[in-house]
Amino acid sequence: MSDETSDFFDFGDGNGPVLAHRHCNSGGWVADTAYVAETASVGPDALVYGNAVVSGYAKVYDNARVFGNTKVFGSAWVYGNAKVFGNTKVFGNARVFGNAVVSGYAKVYDNARVYDYARVSGYAKVYDNARVFGNTKVFGNARVFGNAVVSGYAKVYGNAQVYGYMVAHEMSDDLGSDYAISCATKEEWAARAFNAEARVKELEAELALYRTPSQN
């Protein structure tokens, strides 16, 4: 903590008003038990509390909440209505935003993006250039990395790995246990995407037959 004046502030976590201060860079509330470096910034509506640490050139803004024993550092950003808590780490050039939640011992780093209503928890890791969004859940010891995209209602968990140029997005993409999949090249990714689209059209055609009334 730097030289900001402390006052009592209620972070809404059930602990009532606690000593806190407005951060010198952008004016967000920071509990005296937390630490935010002067080089980092906390927006006026963002909150950092518990034993959280925000350092380097990290940014927490909009209505974001960073708490627990979380560490946000490097040039990472947490914003929108995102919540990052537990023993998580968000670093590098990672971005967590929208209504995303990162909790447990999860790590989001490098150039990874976690957003929309995505949930990353447990000991999961999202890194490299991976994108996790929609209503996706990544948990357990799962890994999403490379240029992988996980979206929609997909679940990635256990010791599953999604990497390369893989795209998982259907509601049926429930990737657990020791599942591992990748696409080594963009061409392979494009081929899989084409085959998946073709299969969707086949299923739609089959469903249309059931929807059509019988002709007598």
PyMOL commands that set and color helices and strands:
alter all, ss='L'
color gray80, all
select helices_A, chain A and resi 186-211
alter helices_A, ss='H'
color red, helices_A
select strands_A, chain A and resi 7-10+17-22+29-31+35-36+41-42+47-48+53-54+59-60+65-66+71-72+77-78+83-84+89-90+95-96+101-102+107-108+113-114+119-120+125-126+131-132+137-138+143-144+149-150+155-156+161-164+167-168+174-175+180-183
alter strands_A, ss='S'
color yellow, strands_A
deselect
rebuild
show_as cartoon
